[in-house]
Amino acid sequence: MLRKVRVSWALGEHEIEYRWAHEEAPSERVLVFLHEGLGSVSLWRDFPDRLCQILGIKGLVFSRWGYGRSTPRRPEERWGPDFMHRQALDFLPAFFRALGLEPGRERLWFYGHSDGGSIALIYAAHHPHGLEGLVLAAPHVLVEEVTLNSIRKARQAYLEGDLKAKLARHHQDPDSAFYGWCDAWLDPAFRTWDIRDLLPKVQAPILAIQGHQDEYGTMLQIEEIARLAPRARLLKLSDCGHAPHRDQPEAVIGAVRDFFFSEVRPNT
């Protein structure tokens, strides 16, 4: 069931849409799903429910400000190169407070996809004891030219093709979602964005997943995570693009299950 909560944070007051996956789970653990740069609650489809049922925990699925049925971004508002830091360090704590979620009481896990994976890493680096584990699917830790080229192609598809119509099925204001993401990434100031210095500070165990056919990033992204983060393991998937949970759902669910139960004993 979709719900909304009003969140007051550094950039104002926004209504945020969210839902619980496998809400009846008795576990105190919560798996927070952080969507990609054009994602939303609805774009996850049933993946959070399937995964949380297998893990025996509940999941929190939400659309960030500017996405889905959450408050849209005003047309004149531009997201700067620090937009993922703002989401991780300003928005997420305020969102958790608005829901009455207390990291420490609830034992949090993150599943972050693309930009959501980067947000997860930034949060984890600044809250080293606030998370039990991280699953990162196609995360970004630095800017690659392949990423920028694919975003330029997406912009052309939005202006000239059917991408806007497709996004309108999942966002009440597709311009809010698309241009917030696209303009931030293509801003020349974003070219030097790099969060690798944060990786040694991430104390939670990490499963980092990347597809060999990912058009938005190469294996360098997760290999840097493995090189610099203290507790990281990798999953490299063939026949898989930028959305492993859609392209290879069974492989992802199996790997997350094994990773989760290697860190958490069942029924604890």
C-alpha positions as CSV (number, residue, x, y, z in Angstrom):
1,M,0.0,0.0,0.0
2,L,1.4,3.4,-1.0
3,R,1.6,6.0,1.7
4,K,3.0,9.5,2.0
5,V,4.9,11.3,4.8
6,R,5.9,14.9,5.1
7,V,9.7,15.4,5.5
8,S,11.2,18.7,6.7
9,W,14.9,18.9,5.8
10,A,17.6,21.3,4.6
11,L,15.9,21.9,1.2
12,G,12.4,22.4,2.5
13,E,9.3,20.4,3.2
14,H,8.4,17.6,0.8
15,E,5.8,14.8,0.7
16,I,7.6,11.5,0.1
17,E,5.8,8.5,-1.2
18,Y,6.8,5.1,0.3
19,R,5.6,1.6,0.9
20,W,6.6,-1.4,3.0
21,A,7.6,-4.7,1.4
22,H,6.8,-7.8,3.4
23,E,5.6,-5.6,6.2
24,E,4.4,-8.5,8.4
25,A,8.0,-9.8,8.9
26,P,8.7,-10.1,12.6
27,S,12.4,-9.2,12.3
28,E,13.7,-5.8,13.5
29,R,15.8,-5.6,10.4
30,V,14.7,-3.2,7.6
31,L,16.1,-3.3,4.1
32,V,16.0,0.3,2.6
33,F,15.8,0.4,-1.2
34,L,17.5,3.4,-2.7
35,H,16.5,3.9,-6.4
36,E,18.5,4.9,-9.4
37,G,18.7,8.3,-11.0
38,L,15.4,7.9,-12.9
39,G,13.8,5.4,-10.5
40,S,10.8,5.4,-8.3
41,V,8.7,3.2,-6.0
42,S,6.8,1.7,-9.0
43,L,9.9,1.0,-11.1
44,W,11.1,-1.5,-8.5
45,R,8.0,-3.6,-9.4
46,D,7.9,-6.7,-7.1
47,F,11.6,-7.1,-6.6
48,P,11.6,-5.7,-3.0
49,D,8.8,-8.0,-2.0
50,R,10.4,-11.1,-3.4
51,L,13.8,-10.3,-1.9
52,C,12.5,-9.4,1.6
53,Q,10.3,-12.5,1.8
54,I,13.3,-14.7,1.1
55,L,15.4,-12.8,3.7
56,G,12.5,-12.7,6.3
57,I,12.7,-9.0,6.8
58,K,10.7,-6.0,5.8
59,G,11.7,-3.5,3.2
60,L,11.2,0.3,2.9
61,V,10.7,1.4,-0.7
62,F,10.4,5.2,-1.5
63,S,10.7,7.8,-4.2
64,R,13.2,10.6,-3.4
65,W,12.1,14.2,-3.7
66,G,11.5,15.0,-7.4
67,Y,10.6,11.4,-8.3
68,G,7.5,9.2,-8.6
69,R,4.6,10.7,-6.7
70,S,6.8,12.5,-4.2
71,T,6.9,16.3,-4.3
72,P,8.3,17.3,-7.7
73,R,11.3,19.5,-8.2
74,R,10.4,23.1,-9.2
75,P,11.6,23.8,-12.8
76,E,14.0,26.5,-11.6
77,E,15.6,24.3,-9.0
78,R,18.9,22.8,-10.1
79,W,20.6,20.0,-8.3
80,G,24.3,20.6,-7.8
81,P,27.2,18.2,-7.9
82,D,26.6,17.6,-4.1
83,F,23.0,16.3,-4.7
84,M,23.8,12.7,-3.6
85,H,25.6,14.0,-0.5
86,R,22.6,16.0,0.4
87,Q,20.3,13.0,0.0
88,A,22.6,10.8,2.1
89,L,23.5,13.3,4.9
90,D,20.5,15.6,5.1
91,F,17.5,13.9,3.6
92,L,17.8,10.3,4.8
93,P,18.2,11.1,8.5
94,A,15.1,13.5,8.3
95,F,13.2,10.8,6.4
96,F,13.9,8.2,9.0
97,R,12.9,10.6,11.8
98,A,9.6,11.3,10.0
99,L,8.8,7.6,9.8
100,G,9.9,7.0,13.4
101,L,12.8,4.8,12.3
102,E,15.7,4.8,14.6
103,P,19.0,3.4,13.3
104,G,20.3,1.2,16.0
105,R,16.8,0.2,17.2
106,E,15.9,-1.0,13.8
107,R,18.8,-2.8,12.2
108,L,19.2,-1.3,8.8
109,W,20.4,-2.7,5.6
110,F,20.6,-0.8,2.3
111,Y,20.0,-1.9,-1.3
112,G,21.2,0.9,-3.5
113,H,20.9,0.9,-7.3
114,S,23.1,3.3,-9.4
115,D,22.9,6.8,-7.8
116,G,21.1,5.0,-4.9
117,G,24.2,2.9,-4.4
118,S,26.4,6.0,-4.2
119,I,24.0,7.6,-1.7
120,A,24.2,4.4,0.3
121,L,28.0,4.5,0.4
122,I,28.0,8.2,1.4
123,Y,25.6,7.5,4.3
124,A,27.6,4.5,5.4
125,A,30.9,6.4,5.5
126,H,29.4,9.0,7.7
127,H,27.5,6.5,9.9
128,P,30.0,3.7,10.3
129,H,28.0,1.9,13.0
130,G,24.5,2.7,11.6
131,L,24.2,-0.1,9.1
132,E,24.5,-3.9,9.2
133,G,25.1,-4.3,5.5
134,L,25.1,-2.8,2.0
135,V,24.1,-4.3,-1.4
136,L,25.2,-2.0,-4.2
137,A,24.0,-2.6,-7.7
138,A,25.8,-0.7,-10.5
139,P,27.0,2.0,-8.0
140,H,29.0,5.0,-9.0
141,V,32.2,6.1,-7.1
142,L,33.7,8.2,-9.8
143,V,32.6,9.7,-13.1
144,E,33.4,7.7,-16.3
145,E,33.0,9.0,-19.9
146,V,30.8,6.0,-20.7
147,T,28.4,7.2,-18.1
148,L,28.3,10.7,-19.5
149,N,27.9,9.4,-23.0
150,S,24.9,7.3,-22.0
151,I,23.3,10.2,-20.2
152,R,23.7,12.3,-23.4
153,K,22.0,9.6,-25.4
154,A,19.2,9.4,-22.8
155,R,18.7,13.2,-23.1
156,Q,18.3,12.8,-26.9
157,A,15.8,10.0,-26.3
158,Y,13.9,12.1,-23.9
159,L,13.7,15.1,-26.3
160,E,13.2,13.2,-29.5
161,G,12.0,9.6,-28.6
162,D,9.6,7.9,-26.3
163,L,11.6,8.1,-23.1
164,K,9.4,10.9,-21.7
165,A,6.2,8.9,-22.3
166,K,7.8,5.9,-20.6
167,L,8.9,7.9,-17.5
168,A,5.4,9.5,-17.3
169,R,4.1,6.1,-16.2
170,H,6.2,6.2,-13.1
171,H,6.6,10.0,-12.3
172,Q,3.8,12.5,-11.9
173,D,6.3,15.1,-13.3
174,P,8.8,13.4,-15.6
175,D,10.6,16.6,-16.3
176,S,11.3,16.9,-12.6
177,A,12.9,13.5,-12.5
178,F,14.7,13.6,-15.8
179,Y,16.2,17.1,-15.8
180,G,17.1,16.9,-12.1
181,W,19.3,13.9,-12.8
182,C,20.5,14.7,-16.3
183,D,21.4,18.3,-15.7
184,A,23.3,17.5,-12.5
185,W,25.4,14.7,-14.1
186,L,26.1,16.8,-17.3
187,D,27.1,19.9,-15.4
188,P,30.9,20.4,-16.1
189,A,31.4,20.9,-12.3
190,F,30.3,17.3,-11.8
191,R,33.1,15.9,-13.9
192,T,35.4,15.7,-10.8
193,W,32.9,14.1,-8.5
194,D,34.6,11.2,-6.8
195,I,33.7,9.5,-3.5
196,R,36.6,7.0,-3.4
197,D,38.1,8.8,-0.4
198,L,35.0,7.7,1.6
199,L,35.3,4.0,0.9
200,P,37.9,3.2,3.7
201,K,35.4,4.6,6.2
202,V,32.6,2.2,5.3
203,Q,32.7,-0.4,8.1
204,A,29.6,-2.4,7.0
205,P,30.0,-5.5,4.8
206,I,29.3,-4.8,1.1
207,L,28.1,-6.9,-1.8
208,A,28.8,-4.9,-5.0
209,I,27.1,-6.0,-8.2
210,Q,27.9,-5.0,-11.8
211,G,26.8,-6.2,-15.2
212,H,29.3,-6.7,-18.0
213,Q,26.9,-4.9,-20.4
214,D,26.2,-1.9,-18.2
215,E,26.0,1.1,-20.4
216,Y,26.4,3.5,-17.5
217,G,29.5,2.2,-15.9
218,T,32.4,-0.3,-16.1
219,M,33.8,-2.9,-13.7
220,L,36.2,-0.2,-12.5
221,Q,33.4,1.1,-10.2
222,I,33.0,-2.0,-8.1
223,E,36.7,-2.9,-8.4
224,E,37.5,0.4,-6.7
225,I,35.1,-0.5,-4.0
226,A,36.8,-3.8,-3.4
227,R,40.2,-2.2,-3.4
228,L,39.4,0.5,-0.9
229,A,36.5,-0.6,1.3
230,P,37.5,-2.9,4.2
231,R,34.7,-5.6,3.8
232,A,33.6,-5.9,0.2
233,R,32.8,-8.8,-2.1
234,L,31.9,-8.6,-5.8
235,L,29.4,-10.1,-8.2
236,K,30.0,-9.7,-11.9
237,L,27.1,-10.7,-14.1
238,S,27.1,-11.6,-17.8
239,D,24.1,-10.7,-19.9
240,C,23.4,-7.9,-17.6
241,G,23.1,-4.1,-18.1
242,H,22.5,-1.3,-15.7
243,A,19.6,-2.9,-13.8
244,P,20.8,-6.2,-12.4
245,H,17.5,-6.7,-10.4
246,R,15.6,-6.6,-13.8
247,D,18.2,-8.3,-16.1
248,Q,19.3,-11.1,-13.7
249,P,16.8,-11.2,-10.8
250,E,17.4,-14.8,-9.8
251,A,21.2,-14.4,-9.7
252,V,20.9,-11.2,-7.7
253,I,18.4,-12.6,-5.2
254,G,20.5,-15.7,-4.7
255,A,23.7,-13.7,-4.2
256,V,22.0,-11.3,-1.8
257,R,20.5,-14.2,0.2
258,D,23.9,-15.9,0.5
259,F,25.5,-12.6,1.5
260,F,22.8,-11.7,4.0
261,F,22.9,-15.1,5.8
262,S,26.7,-15.1,5.8
263,E,26.5,-11.9,7.9
264,V,23.3,-12.7,9.9
265,R,22.2,-15.9,11.4
266,P,18.6,-16.9,10.7
267,N,16.2,-15.9,13.4
268,T,18.6,-13.4,15.0
